[in-house]
């Protein structure tokens, strides 16, 4: 049963309670622009590559989170630009239905600001994530102005995350820093290493292999030159009537 049909039945029978199916399609609008799409893809692919050997998380972007089994009003579902749920099965989903996921809400959400959404992201959504989702880590980032803020839940209230000297902010949930690199929001390891995209990792591996091959070739050339010098010295000694081995 679709959401629209569920709402229609609820209007026709106000006293009845309708529980929508858990396998609901996402109901999110199109992304604002290419910058939003690129940013979401980077966050998803970097985290999936970093955690490629893990199977205890779900990461998605621009996907609807349904959190009311009765679907009474529009505020009962939200569509973060990027979110991560920990301690769950890593598998494909059409949407995230809280009642179908053992009551789990996201652990981390990142909203990508735009002129049309910034006010809601800074206000209404932040309040919902704090009071209803009880979301531990909330971030927002503007790819145009590079505005970047982060908050963590302390005793039920959001407290701003103090930035590092580089402007990064720590996510306790992810065990990673978030910071701006080349005008994109990226992840950094606890040691400050940039978490690469799969393409960056492949290029780095290729360059590293080429460097190691070059170094090996240089070492071999040095060994060959040394052997040649030794043979020349031996030949000179023999010319003087001296046996090199003696």
C-alpha positions, 0 to 999 in steps of 0.5 A: 500500500502506498503512502498516499493510499494509507493517508486516504484511508486514514482520512476516510476512517479517522478512528482507525489506525493504519500501519503502513508497510515497512518496505516503503519507497523513498519519497525525496525530491530531486537534489538542488544541483550538481554540487549537492550530488557530488558532495553526497556521492563523495561522503558515501563512497569514501565511507563505504571504501573505508569500511569495506570490510565491515557489515554492521552499518548502513549509509545513504543519501537523499533517502527518506527516513520514516519514523511514525508508524501511523504516518499522521503528518509530513513531519513524520518522515524526513530525508537527510542528504547523508546519514549513517546508521551503526549496528545494523545489517549492511544491505540495500534498502528503499528507505529507512523505516524506523519501526522496521529497523528495531527502532534504530535512528541514524547515528550521524546526519549531514545536511547540504545547505542551499538557499532554499533549505538552509533555514530548515536545516539550521532550525526545524530539522535540527530541532527534530534531530535533537528532540525526536531522533536523539541524533548523536552527531549532526553536521551541515555544510554549504558547498557554495559558501563553505559554511561548516558546523557540527553538533553533538548531543549532550544531555539531550541538547546539541552542543557545538563541536569545537573545530581543530586548527584545520577547521575539522570537527570530530565525530565520536560516532564515526571515529573520524574527523570531518573537514573541508578539502578542495571545497568538499566536505571530507573524512579524515582519520584520527591521525589526520590522513584524508580518507580517499575516494575509491578512485583516489585510492586506486591512483595512489596505489598505482603511483605507489606501485610505479614508485616502488618499481622505479626504486627497484630499478634504480637499486638494480642499476646501482648493483649492476654499476658496482659489479661492473666497477669490480670487474674493471678493477679485477681486470686492471689487477690482472693486467698488473700480474696480480690475481684479485682473489689473492 
